[in-house]
Amino acid sequence: MATSLLYALGLSLFSFACSGNKQKEKAITKNTSSVVKIDSANTKPADNKTILARREVPVLCYHQIRNNIASDSKRAHDDIIAPQKFREHMKMLADSGYHTILPDQLYNYLVYGAKLPEKPIMITFDDTDEDQFTVGNSTLKKYGFKGVYFIMTVSIGRKGRINYMTKAQIKQLSDEGNTIASHTYDHKNFAQFTDADWTTQIDEPTKKLEEITGKKVEYFAFPYGVYKSSTLHKLKEHGFKAAFILSTARDENYPLYTIRRIIDPGRYTAKNLYYSINKSFNKTKS
């Protein structure tokens, strides 16, 4: 009788432990991005008017995640966010029910009308700074978030006043399910591209990133957020599915290559960011 009672109690405890572990796994993975498969061969892609009419998905942009120092210019403060503040902002997004998505999901939504998770948001990082790996990636992992890392290839592995990510760190980000994308070779202004720059600033960085990750590189972010309408068509010719600007207006003829982002300035509180997201991206119809 005693043996049977102990056996039943053991089974009960085991079931409770398994249930608890499943709850923890569910909490950790609830924000993990998943790509919806689209039968693009049999699904008609949306035209530019339809793409522009879809509700914009919030896309955040980050650069340096560190504390300010005396030599930082006033302008630089917009591109610098303190590690603790970054953590607070990510916690706010998680607590507010946001779910991160990646560029393939956004592309499929815009072009094919694919479903997105509730309260979708994209978190992007420009310029390859190592703190995006040490602070940014570790914080995103805590909430089951994924990010998009726009890599400036000239800086890979560089150390100095600012340290940059290594090839191994970029590979790890990719292996963990984040998206690695292009941000040119050395941050040259897209509007000033010469014919030669399409090789040095676009094709060669793409090849290098694909060698590092073993995956195709299909997304691009404009340095300074600046683009030139007359050459946007060349991005598709060079293998990109979409490209990202900052907070200026989208190009009506190339909405996929002028997807809007906003910078999360270091001076913002978590509440400021929440209001900014809703003010900036709730302008179009569902």
N, C-alpha and C positions, 0 to 999 in steps of 0.2 A: 504493500500500500504506500509506504513512505517512498519507495523507489519510483513508483508510478507518479507520485506527486512531484518529486524532484524533476523527473523527466518532462512532465507537462510544464513546470515552471521554467525549465531550461528552454523549451521550445518557444514559450511566450517571450522570454527575454531576447532570444535570437531574432524572433520576428520583429520585435520592437526596435532592435538595433538596426536590422536591415531597412526598416521603414524610415528610421532616422537618417541613415546614410542616403537613401533615395531622396529625402527632403532636402538634404544638403546639396546633393548633386543637382537637383532641380533649381535650387536657389542660385548656384554658381553658373549654371548654363542657360538661365532664362533669357539672358541678353545676347547669347552667342548668335552670330550672323549665320544665316543659311541661304544658299543660292537656290532660287526656284528655277527648275529646268523649263525652258521655253522651246517649243517646236517652231523655231524661226523659219524653217522651210515652208511651213504651212500656215504661218501667222503673218498677216499683213502688218508691216511696220507703220507706226503713226507718222503723219505728216508734221511739218514744223508747227502749224497752227494748233494741232492737238497736243503736241509736246508742251508748247507754251501755256496751254490752258490747264494742264494738270497742276494740282497743288504742289508747290515747291517743297522739297524735303529740306529741313535745316541741315546745313553743312558748316561745321566749325573749323577754324584754321588756327593752328598754334605754331610758334617758332621756337623760342628759347624758354625752357622751364628752369628758371634759376632766380635767385634774389638779385635785385638791382645793386649796382656798384656806382661809386661816385663818377666814374668816367662815362657812364651811359648817358647818351643824349636824351633830350625830352621826347624826341620822335621814337627813339628805341624802346621807350617804356611801353608802347602799344604792342610791341613784339615780344615782350618779356613778361612772363607770369611766374610768380613765386611758387615753388613746389607745394607748399601747404595750401595755397589758394587753388592751384590746379586740382589737388585732391578734393577740396571742398566742392569745386564745380562739378567734378565727376560724380561725387556722392549725390549732389542735388539732381543730376540727370537721372541717376539710378532710382533715387527716391521718388522722382516725379513720373516714373514709369516709362522713360525713354528706352528704346532698343536700338543698338547700333546696327547699321547696314554697311555693306561694302559696295564699291562701284558697279560690279556686275548686277547687283540687285537693283540699284538705282537706274541703270541702263535698261534693264528688262521692264521696269515700271514705266519709264518714260516712253520707251519705244513700243512695247507690247502690252502695256497695261497690267503687268504682273502684280499680284498682291504683295504688300509690304506688311511687316509687323506693326502692331499698334504703336503710335508715337515714334516713328522712325527718325533717326538722326545719324549723321556721318561725322566722324571725328578725324581730322586730317592734320598732318604735320609736314612743314616745309623745311628744307635746307640741310637735313642729315645730322643735326646736333645730337650728340651722345645722350644728353639728358632726356631726349625723347624716348630713348630705350630704357635708361636706368630709372627714370621717374615716370615718364609717360606710359610706357608699356606695362610696367609693374602695377601702376594704378588702374589701368584699363582691365587688366587680368582680374583684379579684385572684384570687379562687378560683372565679369563675363563679357566685357566689351571688346570689340575689335577696332583697329584703326587703319588709316591709309597713310603711308609714308612716302612723300614725294622727295626723291633722292637727287641731290646735286652731286654728280659723280666725281668732280674734281676734289671734293673734300673727304672722300672715303678714307678712313684710317688716319687722318691728320690729327696731330696733337699740338696744343699750344694754349693760348689764352682761352680759346674755345676748343673743346675736344669734339671730334666727330665720330660717327659710328664706323665700326670696322665691317669688313665683308662678312665675318662670322656673325655679328649682331644682326646685320640685314638679313642674312640667310635664316637666322633663328626666327625673326619676325615673320618672314614668309612661311616658314615651316609651321608656325603656330597659328596660321590662318589669317594673318593680316595681309593687306595688299601693299605690294611694293610698286611704286609708279615713278614716272620721270619728272624731273624739275630742271632739265638741261644739264650741260656739262659744268658751266661756271656762272650760272645765274644771269646770262645775257638777256637783255630786254628783247622779247619776241618781236616787237614792232620794228626793231633795228636789224633783224636777221638779213644776212646776205645769202646768196645761193650756197656758198660753202658751209654756212652755219647749219644747214639741214643735215649735213653729215656730222659735223663736230658737236653740235648742240643737241641733236635729236637721234640720229641713227646709231652713232657710236655709244652714247650713254644707254640707249635701249639694249644694244647687244651686251654691254657690260653687265647690266642689271639682270638680264636673262641668263647670263653665264653664272652669276652668283646664286640666283634663286632656282634656276631650272624651270622657270615658268614664263609665260608670255607677259610682256609689259604693254598694256593697252590703254593706259590713262596718263594724263599729263596735267601739270599745273603751271600756269604762266608766272614767271618771275615778276614780282611787284603787282601781279594781277592784271598786267597790261597786255592787250592783244591788238592785232591788226586785222580788220575784217577781210581785207583782200587776199590774205594768205591763210585764212582759217581752213580752207578746203584742203590744203596740203597736209594737215594733221591726219586726215583720214587716209590720204595717199601713203603716209609713212607709218600706218598701222595702228593709229589710235582710234578707239571707239568713242571717247569723250574727253573733254578737257575742262578745267576749273579756273575761274577767274576769282575776283574778290567781290565786293559789294556793289559794283557798277551794274548797269542794265545789261541784260542778255542781248545777243545779236539775234534778230528775228529770223534771219536766214540760216543761222547755225546755232540753234539753242543747245544742242548736245555738246558743242565745243565752247560754250560760255556758261557753264553751270555756276551759279552763284555760291559764294561762301562768305561768312563773316568772321573777322578776327575776334577772339575773346581777349580783350585788353587786360593787362595786369591790374588795372585800377578797378575793374569790375568786382562787385560782390557776386555771390551765387544768385542772389535775387535779381541783380542787374542783368546777369546773363539770361536768366529765365525770361525776363520781360523783353530783352533784345531779340531772343529767338522767336518769340511769338509776334513781335512787331515786324520783324524783317521777313518772315517766311509764311505768314498767314494771309497773303494778299490775293492768292488765286483760288479758283474753285476746285472742289474735290473732283 
